[in-house]
């Protein structure tokens, strides 16, 4: 029964996030916000809502391992699984934006902050505030750095629709309701599954929950690359990972300080670093192809082998 609840709750999480993403995009288009900013803020942050809801719910229930593992696992899956599949299926990716020069710092800075903060074994409320300030700096960077205009919308059909505040607000409320309630049941059923099989909350968080909450990033990125928007697919992952570290961990740590055992989780932390460094290498050499995909999928295989075996 717990498995059924887990799957239904995860579906509610993802569908709720989809409502929020679409309506946020509609608002952005209404106010003539540029395509790159839409992708790197509203779409990226929107696809991080499942992670945020799940980690904040876990934190409120005193499940630090699950809250932190969800973020670590989501960042790993975003880079290795999502970008690995995107690079594998894409025929040609030639982003106009110099992603390494302009965005590589945002791959590594949140990660560096994370390892500095966890050296004492706790991500406290002060750390959470600092992470939220990092999120603010990222938003300022995006709006000041973006030179794009709105020539190509994220969703052409959506852009043509007449904007209605009433409909948008109602759908946003439905989205938030599904996301929050789904997160609650995901944590509860995930915990029950862990107890039945004697699996740690860290494993449940870093594998089952993080894999499920990474599905919105996967869907959005594949759709973006199918439409020939390479910048959107890569930018979505970079933005989502910044949001995972800053908004998700920051928000969860404000509810309750999060404890982290670096010794027992060292392999997962190494995979997190390896995935981030590999992404930097891909951005620097513009390996947006099957070679880059193979690098990322190898790291994913090592990660899954350690988690499952």
Residue, then its C-alpha position, 0 to 999 in steps of 0.5 A: x500500500x505504501x508503494x501505491x501511496x508513494x507513486x500517487x503522491x509523487x504524481x501529485x507532486x509532479x502534476x502540481x509543479x507542472x501547473x505552477x510552471x505553466x502559469x508562472x510562464x504565462x505571467x512572465x510572457x504577459x509581462x514581456x520577460x525575456x526567454x532566457x530569464x523565464x527559463x533560468x528562473x521561472x522554469x528552473x525554479x518551478x521544476x525545483x518545487x517538488x524538491x523544495x516541498x519534499x525537503x521542507x516537509x522532511x525538515x519539518x518532521x525532523x528527517x534531516x537525512x531525507x531532506x539533504x539526501x533529496x537535494x544531493x540526489x536531485x543535483x546528481x540526477x539533474x546533471x547525469x541523468x537529465x543532461x546525459x539523456x538530453x545530449x544523447x538524443x540531441x542531433x545538434x546543440x549549438x547554444x548562442x550563449x557562452x555557457x562556460x564564461x557566463x554560467x559556470x560559476x553557478x555550477x560550482x559556487x553553490x557546491x563550494x558553499x555547501x561543503x563549507x557549511x557542512x564541515x561542522x555537520x550542520x546546515x543551520x538557520x544562518x547558513x539557510x539565510x546565506x543560501x537565500x541571499x545566494x539565490x537573490x544574487x543569482x536572480x540579480x545576475x540573470x536579469x542584469x546579464x540577460x540580453x535576450x528579447x522575447x522573439x521566441x517564446x518558451x511555449x508558442x501556443x501558451x504565448x498566443x493565449x489570452x492572459x486571465x488573472x483569475x484562471x492563473x491564480x486558481x491554477x497556481x493554487x491547485x498546483x501548490x495544493x497538489x505539490x504540498x500534499x504530494x510532498x507530505x505523502x511522499x515523505x510519509x510513505x517513503x519513511x514507511x518503505x524504509x522501515x519495512x525494508x530496513x533501508x536508511x532514510x538517506x537512501x530513500x531520499x537520495x534515490x527514490x525521492x530525488x529521482x522522482x522529483x527530478x522528473x520535471x527537469x527531465x521532461x522540460x529539458x527534453x521538450x526544450x531540446x526537441x524544440x531546438x532550444x539548447x540554452x533552455x535545456x542546459x540553463x534549466x539544469x543549472x538554474x534548478x541546481x542553484x535553486x536546489x542548493x539555495x532555496x531548497x536547502x536554505x528553506x529547509x534549514x530555516x524550518x529546522x537545522x539539518x544534520x549531515x554525516x559526511x563520513x557515511x555519505x562520502x561516496x555520494x558527496x564524491x559523485x556530487x563533486x564528480x558530476x559538477x566537475x564533469x559538467x564544467x568540463x562539458x561546458x568548457x569544451x562544448x561537448x553537447x553531444x554523445x561524448x558528453x552524454x557518455x561521461x555523464x552516464x558513466x558517473x550515473x552508473x557508478x552512483x546507481x551501483x553504489x546505491x542499489x548494490 
